[in-house]
Amino acid sequence: MIFKPADILIPKNIDFEKWSVVACDQYTSEPEYWEKAAKLTGGSPSTLDIIFPEVYLDKPGGIERIKKINAAMSEYLASGIFEELKDSYVYVEREQSNGRTRRGIIGVVDLEEYDFRRGSHSKIRATEGTIIERIPPRKKIRINASLELPHILMLIDDREKSVIEPLSARKRDFRKLYDFDLMLGGGRIAGYLVPDSEHERIADALAALEDRAAFDEKYGLSGKDVMAFAVGDGNHSLATARSCWDEIKKELTAAEAETHPARYALVELENIHDDALEFEPIQRVLFDVDPEDVMRALYKRYPRASADGRGGHRIRYKYGETRGEVNIEDCGGNLAVGAVQDFLDEYIEKNGGRVDYIHGDDVVETLTDAENTIGFMVDPMEKNRLFEFVIKDGSLPRKTFSMGEAADKRYYLECRKIR
């Protein structure tokens, strides 16, 4: 089984709202968000003590922060704060900030079935280009950690809604593990222990999605390797887990490698056809540049670009009080975000500047009020074509889409021992 039950740790006798914080790769240009989160936890047990918010990743003191994280993990384990749910799934219902509810299952995936390299033929594939240089600093955080906390969202293309959705009607008979409001506008979340009687049904439904004949018919293919799972969110975290595992297994026997906990990664599995699941574009903000020079370079890079709405990919931009849109026809790609990313990579290499990847047009609007800053915004991609794109063409341009706004990202809650 590629996705299977896990030994899941759930905190007990704590304030869940203070315990659970949003994914570490959110609000990377808004340190004030993380300052508010720190004030809200107020010294109570919190996942904020055992994660590394990436807003601080390039700041001084990183090694000391990692040591504190590892010490806090050991302290939480020793204090008996967790209940261990052996060989279990957790069914999750997340009420988003817009009031809609999406559904998922917490379990582990086998990292041996995941290859994040472009052109991969593995059962689990990255949906976007992996930025290799982002892995080493994240490995420093994970390699000696005793716990993992998932913000990875794994997707299945389950058009019949056969895997996750049946749990919704049966949840009244499940043990409720938690049900609370998430901090700072994150909506609400409830979790239920999935009984053993559901495990075989889940396994059979997942196996049907991997069936060769059904796969070929679904995508109109022949001879392509089966792709059963797509990494919807947290690809760099999963790539880091795989990189750490590749190091660890060098010191193991074949028998030890079969069952070592670091071979697996805790994830939430979601169905791409969940009506509440929305794909939001990830926007770009370029700092420490002359915005007018950037726009001149953009038109030079794409000489057939126009501002009259004439076909091509629509890209909106803003700097200061100036805003507009440009249409690009000659980029040679299928997505507007690819045209923007190719341009920004070339521009920064030649002229300097710093790019950040932003969730939410409103954040772009605010950040680009500052001098020497310009933002680029694209429209969302059609989510139902994600598997088709990746299977036929390989991973998408990096940072193509986000599954919801920043506040709707996965919050850390469950844990698992990996050492």
N, C-alpha and C positions, 0 to 999 in steps of 0.2 A: 504494500500500500504506500502510495506517495504521500497522501494526507491521512493521518490517523490520530487516534486518541493520545493524550499525553498525561504526564503527572503534573497537574496544574496547581500552583499555589495561589490561594485566595486569602487576603488579610482578614482577620477577625477582630471584633471588638475595637474598631477604629472608626473615625469619621471619614466615610468614603469620599465625600466632596473634597476634603483636604488631601486625601491619599492620591487621587487621580488627577494627573496633569496631561496637557496636550502633547502630541508628538514633538520630539526635540528639534525637528527641522522646520518648525513653523515660527513665524514672527521673527525671522532672522535679521530684519532691519528695524525691529521694534523692541529694544531692550526693556522699555517701560512695561511691556506685557509681562515679561518674566519677573520684573520687580514686583508687580502686583501679585503674581502667583506666589512669590516668596512671602509676601506679607499675609496673604490669605492662609497659607499653611501654618504660619505662626508657631513653628517648632513642633507641630504634631507629626506623627508618622506620615511620610509622603513619598511618592515616587520621585518627587523633585530632588530628593536626597540621593537617588540612585540612577539618575540620568545626567547627560551632559548637554544642556541646551546649546544648539549650534550657534546661537548669537554670540557665544563666548569662545567659540572654537579657535579663533585666531588671536585671542587675547592672551596676555601674559598669565602665568600661573596654571597652565593646563595640566601639567604633571601632578601638581598638588591637588587639583580638583579631582583627577582620576583616582588618586590615593584615597581621598575622602569618600568617593563613590564606592570603591571596593570595601573600605572599612564599614560604611553604612550597610552595605549588602550583608556582610558577615554579622554585623550587629543585629540586623532584622532576623536573619536566620537563627541566630543563637537565642533570641528573645522569645521565640515561640509565637511570633505575630501571625504566622501563616497556618492555614489548614491546607493539607495536601489532598487533592482529589486524584486518586490513582487511576491511571488508564481511562481518562475521561475526555469528553467534549463539553464545552459550554456553549449554549445557544444564547445569542445576544440580540437584543432589540435596541437600536439606537434612535431615539427621537432627535432629529436634527434641529438646528436653530430655526428652520422654516416650518417646523411642525410635522414634517413627514418622517416616517419610520422606516429605516432600512434594517435588514436582518443578516446575521452571519453566524458562523460556527468557529469557535476557537479550537485549534488542534495543532499538530506539528506536521511540517513537511520534511521529506528526506532531501538533504542538501546534495546528495549524490545524483539526484534527478534534476538538478538546476545548473545551468551554465549561462552566465550573464554576458558572455562574449557575443558580439554581433555575428549573425549567421548561425547561431546555435540551433541544434536540432533536438534539444533536450525536451523532456515532458513538461518541465517548468521553464518558462522563458521570460526574460526581461522585455517589457513593452517599449522601453526607450533606451537610448544610448547610455551606457554606464561611463561616468567620468572616473577613470581609473585613479587619478590623483586624489580623489576624495576618499579612497579606501584606507590608505595607511593611517591617517589620524584617527579614523574610526576603529581600526584594528587595535590601536593602543588602548582604547576604552574597553573593548570586548575581550581581548586576549587573556586577561587575568581576572575577568569578572566571574563571580560565582552564580549570578543570576542573569537571565535575559527577560526583557519586558517587550512585548510586541507592539509596534505600530504598523506592522506590515499588513497590507490588505491584499489577499490573493483572490483572483477572479476565476470563475468558471463560466463557460458559455452554455448555460443550462436553460434552453428555450422552453422546455416542458416544465420547468420549476419543480424538479423531482428530488433534489437533494436537501435544500435548506427550508424551503417554504412549508413542507408538511409539518415541520416542528411547531409552527405558529399555532395551528389548530389544537395541538396536543399539550401546549406549554402549561395549561392549568393543572396537569397531572405531574408536572416536574417540580423539583425542589428549587425554589427561588433563592439565588445566592446573593443578589444585590439589586437595588432599585433606588436611584438617587439622581439629583440634579448635578450636572457637571459644572465646574467653576467657569467663570468669565464668559458666559454666554454659549457654552458648549451643548446646550440642550439637556437631554436626560438619557439615562442608560439603565437597562435591566438585563440581568443574566440568570440563566437557568441551567441546572445540571441535567445533561441529556442522559436518560436512563440507558443501561446496557442493552435493553431490548431494541433500541433504535440504531445501534452501531452497525449491525449487519445490513439493515436497509440503506444506510448512508453509504456503506462500502459498495453495495451492489449498484446504487444509482451513480456513484462516481465511476465505477468500472464501465458502465454503459456509455459514459461520455468519452471513454478512451477506446471504445470499439473501433477497429480500423474501418470497417465498412460504413458505419454510421458517420465517422469523421469525414471520409471521402465524399459521402453524399451531402453532408451539411455544407461543406465548403466548395463543392464542385471540383475536387482535386483527385489526383491519382499519383501515388508514389511519394508524396510528402510525408515526412515523419510526423507522428501524432503529437500535437501540442494540447495538453490537457489543462494546464493552468497558466495564467498570465499574472505577472506581478503588477498589480494596479497601483500600489503605493508602497513606498519604503524599499525600492529596489536597491539603493546603496546600503541600507542596513542588511538586506539579505545577501548582497554581494560580499559585505564584510564578514557575515557569518560563514559564508562558503570559504572565503580566504583564510579565516581562522581555522576552520575545519581542515583545510588542506595542509596546514602546518601541523596541527595536532596529530593527524592520522599517520604522519611519517614515523612517529614514535610508537605506534600501536601494532599489535599483531592483527591478522585478518579477523580473528574471532573477536578481539577487543573492539575493532572498528565497527563491527556489526551493531553493537549495542551502546556505544559511547554516546552520552547525551549531547555532546557538541556536534554530532552528525545531523542533528535535527534543529529546526528553528520553529518557534511558536509564532503562529500567524492567525489572522481572522480570515476565513473563507467567505466570500460574498458572490452572489450571482450577478453578472453584468446586466441581466434583465430585471433586476429588482427595480420597481418603478420609482423608488425614492433615491436611487443611486444616480447622481448627476455628474457629468464630466465638465469641469470648469477649466478654461484655458489658464496656463501659467504665464504670467506676463513678465516682461523684462524692463528693468530700470537700470540705466547706465549713469554712473556717478563720475565726477571729476573730469568732465569733458566740456567742450564748447558745443552746445546743442545745434547751433546753426552749421557748424563744421560737420557734425554727424549727419545732418540731413543732406548736405552737399555730397558727402561721401556715399550716402545711400543711393542717391540718384545716379552717381557715377558708377556704382557697383551694378545697378539695374537700370541701364539706359532707356529701357522701354517703359519704365514705371511712370505712372500718371496720377494726377490728383483729381481726375474728373469722373471717377467711378467706372472706368472703362475696363471691365473684365478683370481676370487675374485674381490674385489673393488680396484681400482687403486687410490693411494694417493701419491701425490708428496710432497717433502719437501725440504727446503733450510735453511741453516744457514751459515753465512759468505760466503766462497767460495765453500762450500760443498753443493751439491744438488743430489737428486736421487728420486727414487720412490719405494714404497712398495705395495705389493698386499695382501689384507686381505680376507681370505675365511671364517673364523670362527667367524664372529661378530654377526650372528643371525639376521641381519637387511637387509632391502631392499636397503639401500642407504649408499654410502661411508661416507657421512657427519655424519651419525649416529655413525659409528664406531669411527671416529675422536672425536666427541663430548663426547661419553661415556668415551673414554680414557682420554681426557683432564680433564673432571670433576673429575675422580678418581685421576689423577696425581696431580692436583692442591690441592685437599683436603689433600693428603698425604705429598706433597713436597713444596707447595707454588707456587708462580708465578702468573702472571696475563695474561688473554687472552683478545684479542680484535678481533672484527669481521670486516673483511676488504673486501671492494668492489674493485676488480681488482687485477690480478696477478702482475701487474707492481708495485703496492703499496707494496705488500708482498715482492717482490724482493728488493725494496729499504729499507724497515724497517728491513729486516733480514740481512742487511750488518752490523748492530750494534752487539756488543758483547752480549752474554747471551740472545739471541733471536733466535727463530726458527719458521718457517712458514710451515703450511700444506695447500695444495691446492687439490681440488677435481674437477671432471668434472661436467658440468651442468646436471640437470635432464631434462627429456622430459616434456615440459610444458603441452602437451595435456592430460597427465595422472594425472594432479594435482587433479581434482575433484574426479576421480576414487579412488586415494590413500586416500584422506581425508574421503570420504563417507564410504569406506570399512574398513579402518584401523585406522581412527582418524587422528589427526594432526601429521605432520611430525616433525622430530627433529628440535629444535629451530635453527633459522638462517640457514635454508637449502638453500634458494635461494633468489636472488634479481632480481627485474624486471628491468634489465638494469644496466649499470655502474653508479657510484655515480653521475656523471655530468648529467645523464638522469633521475634522480629522480624528483619527483614533486617539483616544486618551489612554495612557498607560494604566493598567489595572491588574490583570493577571500576571503572574511571574512563573518562571521555571528554572530549576537548577541545571546548570550546564557544566559544572565541575564536580 
